[in-house]
Amino acid sequence: MRQNFSRREFLVSSLSAAGIGAAGIVAAGGALQAAEGKSVYYPSVSLPKNLPTAPVAIERCRSYEPAKLRDALDASFKLIGGLKKLVENKSVSIKINVTGGPGTLAKLPGYRTYQIHPNLLAALCAALNDAGAKRMTVLESQYSPKAPEELLAAGGWDIKAIQSAGGNRVTFEDTRNRGTWKQYSRLKVPWGGFLVPAFDVNPSYEKTDVFISLAKLKDHLSAGVTLSIKNLFGMPPTSLYGADAPNENSLSYRGPVLHNGKVAIPSGVPQEIGEHVPVAWRYRVPRVAADCYGARPIDLAVIDGIETNRAGEGPWAVKAAPVAPGLLLLGYNPLCTDAIATAAMGYDPLAAHFAWPFPGENHLRLLHGVGLGEIDPKKIEVRGLALKDAVFPFNPKHEELEIPTAYLAHYSSRLPA
């Protein structure tokens, strides 16, 4: 049985057992109040005594040198039970994080700061090839009409080296629209959605046996942290969720639709749930991230914390600056993996909504609240480098992240009090 299908089947069956199938949602709001005084909607859930959990591997890795990366990956996979069982004779799709396209931060290339490093992708493809994967498709939504290979090469990536590392079974696909597919795939959120009940997406996200999120270890202006789950915010295509949607040639930003709801989702695409959610990015961004993970479960989370940046997700963040935690984290339960990664950043993954470091709702708590996994580091097994030895404080002074003025128009609507 395909790994991603069994994971999706588990989500549906477990959530149905908890009484929150798409047809059975009831509002349980009241924990938070919107600025306009209405109760905020949350699914009503009866959680099992023991939530799903899986070990998280942490390896110390301070170099992107290919051999050292491969050694660190191999050691990590060994710690969590190996890779072959997951991918042998299967198709694999890898969602990468190259937000913003080619660029620099503090005179360093994006792949050494705010984007995943191409050498890590190459090492992962080599590991997948050696484990018997039959093909690998690298996915990302771009803001350019250029082919992914051309755009990434402009950012300093050696595309041929990546393809060679994967046994020449690696292809790239821009998922900003449906591409060469005849129609979109509709992926439903098992609990009916925190904001939307389903997403229409490029079929590459559905028509694969295994789905991997290759993410960066970073702060985020509106989500607090951006790790393997927040990486899926790039899954909804701009052709349907961009400001000028529907438009198969769209290069527009998703902000007006997904961040602040100023532009409606186009007709024919699943609409927002009818229950009350404030029209403010502090609620919408975390909920979209959580719904994306519900719609497209991740089979393997790999987080690049070797070199990255703090104080935001990219060079547009006013205080963004390079840091080098020297960490590689991975695990088969992405929620557990993201929780440990959050703790490794010096943060509390259990933090309440709107509590530091989360400027809005804590999307980890949202997913924990519908039973998808543990987020308490004390209840998650860490293998390899001990968590206490891995901690690299990203924001030890609890400084508020500064959203640049140019982006306020995208992020802001009716902010909660």
C-alpha positions as CSV (number, residue, x, y, z in Angstrom):
1,M,0.0,0.0,0.0
2,R,1.3,3.5,-0.8
3,Q,2.7,5.3,2.2
4,N,0.9,8.6,1.5
5,F,-2.4,6.9,1.0
6,S,-2.2,5.0,4.3
7,R,-1.3,8.2,6.1
8,R,-4.2,10.0,4.5
9,E,-6.5,7.0,5.4
10,F,-5.3,7.2,9.0
11,L,-6.1,10.9,9.2
12,V,-9.6,10.4,7.9
13,S,-10.3,7.4,10.0
14,S,-8.9,8.9,13.2
15,L,-10.6,12.2,12.8
16,S,-13.9,10.5,12.0
17,A,-13.6,8.5,15.1
18,A,-13.1,11.7,17.0
19,G,-16.3,13.1,15.6
20,I,-14.9,15.8,13.3
21,G,-15.4,14.4,9.8
22,A,-16.2,17.1,7.2
23,A,-19.9,16.7,7.8
24,G,-19.7,16.7,11.6
25,I,-17.9,19.9,12.5
26,V,-19.4,21.9,15.3
27,A,-18.1,25.2,16.5
28,A,-16.2,25.2,19.8
29,G,-15.1,28.8,19.8
30,G,-14.7,31.1,22.7
31,A,-11.1,30.4,23.5
32,L,-10.2,33.5,21.5
33,Q,-12.3,36.5,20.6
34,A,-12.1,38.4,17.3
35,A,-11.8,42.1,17.4
36,E,-15.4,42.4,16.3
37,G,-16.5,40.4,19.4
38,K,-17.6,37.1,17.7
39,S,-16.5,33.8,18.9
40,V,-13.7,32.3,16.9
41,Y,-14.3,28.9,15.3
42,Y,-12.3,25.8,16.2
43,P,-13.2,22.2,15.4
44,S,-14.6,20.3,18.4
45,V,-12.4,17.3,19.0
46,S,-12.3,14.4,21.5
47,L,-8.6,13.6,21.5
48,P,-7.3,10.0,22.0
49,K,-5.3,9.4,25.2
50,N,-2.1,8.9,23.3
51,L,-1.5,11.1,20.2
52,P,0.7,9.9,17.3
53,T,4.4,10.4,17.8
54,A,7.6,9.3,16.0
55,P,11.3,9.7,16.8
56,V,13.1,12.8,15.5
57,A,16.7,12.6,14.4
58,I,19.1,15.5,15.0
59,E,22.6,15.5,13.5
60,R,25.3,18.1,13.9
61,C,26.3,19.2,10.4
62,R,28.3,22.4,9.8
63,S,29.1,22.0,6.1
64,Y,27.3,21.7,2.8
65,E,30.1,19.7,1.4
66,P,28.4,16.8,-0.5
67,A,30.2,13.9,1.3
68,K,29.5,15.4,4.8
69,L,25.9,16.0,3.9
70,R,25.4,12.5,2.7
71,D,27.0,11.1,5.9
72,A,24.7,13.3,8.1
73,L,21.6,12.2,6.1
74,D,22.6,8.5,6.2
75,A,23.2,8.7,10.0
76,S,19.8,10.5,10.4
77,F,17.9,7.9,8.4
78,K,19.5,5.1,10.3
79,L,18.4,6.7,13.6
80,I,14.7,6.7,12.6
81,G,14.5,3.2,10.9
82,G,15.9,3.7,7.4
83,L,14.6,5.0,4.1
84,K,14.3,2.0,1.9
85,K,11.0,0.7,3.3
86,L,9.4,4.1,2.6
87,V,10.6,4.7,-1.0
88,E,11.7,1.5,-2.7
89,N,10.1,1.1,-6.1
90,K,8.0,4.2,-5.4
91,S,7.6,7.7,-6.9
92,V,8.7,10.5,-4.7
93,S,7.7,14.2,-4.7
94,I,9.9,16.7,-2.8
95,K,8.5,20.2,-1.9
96,I,11.4,22.5,-1.5
97,N,11.6,26.0,0.0
98,V,13.1,28.6,-2.4
99,T,10.8,31.4,-1.3
100,G,11.4,34.7,-3.1
101,G,13.3,33.2,-6.0
102,P,17.0,34.0,-6.7
103,G,18.4,36.6,-4.3
104,T,20.8,37.4,-1.5
105,L,20.7,38.2,2.2
106,A,23.7,40.0,3.8
107,K,25.6,39.5,0.5
108,L,25.2,35.7,0.9
109,P,23.2,33.7,-1.7
110,G,19.7,32.6,-0.8
111,Y,20.7,29.0,-0.4
112,R,23.0,29.9,2.4
113,T,20.4,31.9,4.3
114,Y,16.7,31.8,3.6
115,Q,16.4,28.9,1.1
116,I,17.2,25.2,1.2
117,H,20.7,24.4,-0.1
118,P,20.9,22.6,-3.5
119,N,23.6,20.3,-2.2
120,L,21.2,19.1,0.5
121,L,18.6,18.4,-2.2
122,A,21.3,16.5,-4.2
123,A,22.3,14.5,-1.2
124,L,18.7,13.6,-0.5
125,C,18.1,12.6,-4.1
126,A,21.2,10.4,-3.9
127,A,19.9,8.7,-0.8
128,L,16.5,8.2,-2.4
129,N,18.1,6.7,-5.5
130,D,20.2,4.3,-3.4
131,A,17.1,3.3,-1.5
132,G,15.4,2.3,-4.7
133,A,13.1,5.2,-5.5
134,K,11.9,4.9,-9.1
135,R,11.6,8.6,-9.8
136,M,11.9,12.0,-8.0
137,T,9.9,15.2,-8.8
138,V,11.1,18.4,-7.2
139,L,8.1,20.8,-6.6
140,E,7.9,24.5,-5.9
141,S,5.5,27.3,-6.9
142,Q,7.4,30.1,-8.7
143,Y,6.7,33.8,-9.5
144,S,8.3,33.5,-12.9
145,P,7.3,32.0,-16.3
146,K,10.8,30.5,-16.7
147,A,11.4,26.8,-16.3
148,P,12.3,25.8,-12.8
149,E,15.7,24.5,-13.9
150,E,16.5,27.9,-15.6
151,L,15.3,29.9,-12.6
152,L,17.2,27.8,-10.0
153,A,20.3,27.9,-12.1
154,A,20.2,31.7,-12.1
155,G,20.3,31.4,-8.3
156,G,23.5,29.4,-8.4
157,W,22.1,25.9,-8.4
158,D,23.9,23.1,-10.3
159,I,20.9,21.3,-11.8
160,K,22.9,18.6,-13.6
161,A,24.6,17.7,-10.3
162,I,21.3,17.2,-8.6
163,Q,19.9,15.1,-11.5
164,S,23.1,13.0,-11.6
165,A,22.9,12.5,-7.8
166,G,19.4,11.0,-8.2
167,G,20.5,8.6,-11.0
168,N,19.1,10.9,-13.6
169,R,15.6,10.2,-12.4
170,V,15.0,13.7,-11.0
171,T,12.7,16.2,-12.7
172,F,11.5,19.7,-11.6
173,E,7.9,21.0,-11.8
174,D,6.6,24.5,-11.3
175,T,3.3,24.1,-9.3
176,R,2.1,27.7,-9.6
177,N,-0.6,26.3,-12.0
178,R,-1.7,22.9,-13.3
179,G,1.2,22.7,-15.7
180,T,0.8,20.0,-18.3
181,W,-2.0,18.2,-16.3
182,K,-5.5,18.4,-17.8
183,Q,-7.1,19.4,-14.5
184,Y,-6.3,20.1,-10.9
185,S,-6.4,17.6,-8.0
186,R,-8.8,18.4,-5.2
187,L,-7.3,17.5,-1.8
188,K,-9.7,17.6,1.1
189,V,-8.9,18.5,4.7
190,P,-10.1,15.6,6.9
191,W,-11.5,17.7,9.7
192,G,-13.3,20.1,7.2
193,G,-10.7,22.8,7.6
194,F,-9.7,25.6,9.9
195,L,-10.3,28.0,7.0
196,V,-10.9,26.0,3.8
197,P,-12.3,22.5,3.4
198,A,-10.1,21.6,0.5
199,F,-7.5,22.9,-2.0
200,D,-7.3,22.5,-5.8
201,V,-3.6,21.9,-6.5
202,N,-1.2,20.8,-9.2
203,P,-1.7,17.0,-9.4
204,S,2.0,16.3,-8.7
205,Y,1.1,16.7,-5.0
206,E,-1.4,13.9,-5.2
207,K,-0.1,11.5,-7.9
208,T,2.9,10.3,-6.0
209,D,3.6,7.5,-3.6
210,V,5.7,9.4,-1.1
211,F,5.7,13.1,-0.3
212,I,8.7,14.8,1.3
213,S,8.9,18.4,2.7
214,L,12.5,19.7,2.4
215,A,12.3,22.9,4.5
216,K,14.5,25.5,6.1
217,L,14.8,26.2,9.9
218,K,13.6,29.9,10.1
219,D,11.6,32.5,11.9
220,H,8.5,33.8,10.1
221,L,6.9,37.2,10.2
222,S,3.4,35.9,10.4
223,A,3.7,32.2,11.4
224,G,6.3,32.5,14.1
225,V,8.3,29.6,12.6
226,T,8.5,28.2,9.1
227,L,9.5,24.5,9.0
228,S,8.2,21.4,7.2
229,I,4.5,22.1,7.6
230,K,4.6,25.9,6.9
231,N,6.6,24.9,3.8
232,L,3.3,23.7,2.3
233,F,1.9,27.2,2.2
234,G,3.5,27.3,-1.3
235,M,1.3,24.4,-2.4
236,P,-1.9,26.3,-3.4
237,P,-1.2,27.5,-6.9
238,T,-1.2,31.2,-7.6
239,S,-3.3,30.5,-10.7
240,L,-6.2,29.9,-8.3
241,Y,-5.1,31.7,-5.1
242,G,-3.2,34.6,-6.5
243,A,-4.6,38.2,-6.5
244,D,-5.6,37.9,-10.2
245,A,-7.0,34.4,-10.0
246,P,-8.3,32.5,-12.0
247,N,-5.3,33.0,-14.3
248,E,-3.1,30.1,-15.5
249,N,-0.3,32.5,-16.2
250,S,-0.5,34.2,-12.8
251,L,2.6,35.5,-11.2
252,S,0.7,37.2,-8.4
253,Y,1.2,37.0,-4.6
254,R,-1.2,34.9,-2.5
255,G,-1.5,37.5,0.2
256,P,-4.8,39.2,-0.9
257,V,-6.6,35.8,-1.0
258,L,-4.9,33.7,1.7
259,H,-3.2,36.1,4.1
260,N,-6.0,38.7,4.6
261,G,-9.1,37.6,2.6
262,K,-9.4,40.9,0.7
263,V,-9.8,38.9,-2.6
264,A,-12.3,36.0,-2.7
265,I,-11.3,32.5,-3.8
266,P,-12.5,32.1,-7.4
267,S,-15.8,30.4,-8.2
268,G,-15.5,26.7,-8.7
269,V,-12.7,26.4,-6.2
270,P,-13.5,25.2,-2.6
271,Q,-14.7,28.3,-0.7
272,E,-13.9,29.3,2.9
273,I,-15.8,27.6,5.7
274,G,-18.9,29.4,6.9
275,E,-17.9,29.4,10.6
276,H,-16.4,32.6,11.9
277,V,-12.7,33.2,11.4
278,P,-11.5,36.8,11.7
279,V,-10.3,38.5,8.5
280,A,-6.7,39.0,9.7
281,W,-3.5,37.3,8.8
282,R,-2.9,36.5,12.5
283,Y,-5.6,33.8,12.1
284,R,-5.5,33.1,8.4
285,V,-1.9,32.3,7.8
286,P,-1.6,29.6,10.6
287,R,-4.9,28.1,9.5
288,V,-3.9,27.9,5.9
289,A,-0.7,26.2,6.9
290,A,-2.5,23.7,9.1
291,D,-5.1,23.0,6.4
292,C,-2.4,22.4,3.8
293,Y,-0.9,19.7,5.9
294,G,-4.3,18.1,6.5
295,A,-5.0,18.1,2.8
296,R,-1.5,16.8,1.8
297,P,0.1,14.8,4.6
298,I,3.9,14.7,4.6
299,D,5.6,11.3,4.8
300,L,9.0,12.6,5.6
301,A,10.2,16.0,7.0
302,V,13.8,17.1,6.4
303,I,14.8,20.5,7.9
304,D,17.9,22.3,6.8
305,G,19.3,24.2,9.8
306,I,22.9,24.1,8.8
307,E,23.0,27.7,7.7
308,T,19.9,29.9,7.7
309,N,18.7,33.3,8.9
310,R,16.8,34.7,11.9
311,A,14.2,37.5,12.4
312,G,12.1,36.6,9.4
313,E,11.7,34.2,6.4
314,G,13.7,36.2,3.9
315,P,15.6,39.4,3.0
316,W,12.4,41.4,3.0
317,A,12.3,41.1,6.8
318,V,13.8,44.2,8.3
319,K,16.0,42.6,10.9
320,A,16.8,39.3,9.0
321,A,20.4,38.2,9.6
322,P,22.4,35.1,8.8
323,V,23.0,32.4,11.5
324,A,24.6,29.0,11.4
325,P,23.0,26.5,13.9
326,G,24.8,23.6,12.2
327,L,21.7,21.3,12.5
328,L,20.0,18.7,10.3
329,L,16.6,17.4,11.6
330,L,14.3,14.8,10.1
331,G,11.4,12.6,11.1
332,Y,8.4,10.6,9.8
333,N,5.9,12.6,11.8
334,P,6.2,16.2,10.6
335,L,4.3,17.7,13.5
336,C,6.7,16.0,16.0
337,T,9.7,17.0,13.8
338,D,8.5,20.7,13.7
339,A,7.9,20.7,17.4
340,I,11.5,19.6,18.1
341,A,12.8,22.0,15.5
342,T,10.9,24.8,17.2
343,A,12.4,23.8,20.6
344,A,15.9,23.7,19.0
345,M,15.3,27.4,17.9
346,G,14.9,28.2,21.6
347,Y,11.1,28.5,21.4
348,D,8.2,26.6,23.1
349,P,6.2,24.6,20.6
350,L,3.4,24.5,23.2
351,A,3.1,28.3,23.3
352,A,-0.5,29.6,23.4
353,H,-2.0,31.3,20.4
354,F,-0.6,34.9,20.1
355,A,2.1,34.1,22.6
356,W,5.8,34.6,21.7
357,P,7.2,33.6,19.3
358,F,3.8,33.3,17.5
359,P,2.4,36.7,16.4
360,G,-0.9,34.9,15.6
361,E,-2.2,31.5,16.2
362,N,0.3,28.7,16.8
363,H,-0.3,26.3,13.8
364,L,1.4,23.5,15.8
365,R,-1.2,23.8,18.5
366,L,-4.0,23.8,15.8
367,L,-2.8,20.5,14.4
368,H,-2.2,19.1,17.9
369,G,-5.8,20.0,18.7
370,V,-7.1,17.8,15.9
371,G,-5.0,14.9,17.0
372,L,-2.3,14.8,14.4
373,G,0.7,14.4,16.8
374,E,2.5,15.4,19.9
375,I,4.2,18.8,20.2
376,D,5.4,18.5,23.8
377,P,9.2,17.8,23.5
378,K,9.0,15.8,26.7
379,K,6.8,13.3,24.9
380,I,8.8,13.0,21.6
381,E,11.9,10.8,21.4
382,V,15.0,12.6,20.0
383,R,17.7,10.4,18.6
384,G,21.3,11.5,17.8
385,L,22.2,14.9,19.1
386,A,20.4,15.6,22.4
387,L,17.9,18.4,22.2
388,K,19.6,20.3,25.0
389,D,22.9,20.2,23.0
390,A,21.1,21.2,19.8
391,V,19.4,24.4,21.1
392,F,20.4,27.5,19.1
393,P,18.4,30.5,20.3
394,F,17.1,32.4,17.3
395,N,15.7,35.2,19.4
396,P,17.1,35.2,22.9
397,K,16.0,38.7,23.7
398,H,12.4,38.1,22.6
399,E,12.6,40.9,20.1
400,E,9.4,41.5,18.2
401,L,9.9,40.9,14.5
402,E,9.4,44.0,12.4
403,I,7.1,43.7,9.4
404,P,8.4,46.0,6.6
405,T,6.0,48.9,5.7
406,A,5.9,47.7,2.1
407,Y,4.3,44.4,3.2
408,L,1.8,45.8,5.6
409,A,-0.7,46.2,2.8
410,H,-0.5,42.5,2.1
411,Y,-0.5,41.3,5.7
412,S,-2.9,43.6,7.4
413,S,-6.6,43.8,7.4
414,R,-8.8,44.0,10.5
415,L,-6.2,43.0,13.1
416,P,-7.4,41.5,16.3
417,A,-7.2,43.6,19.4
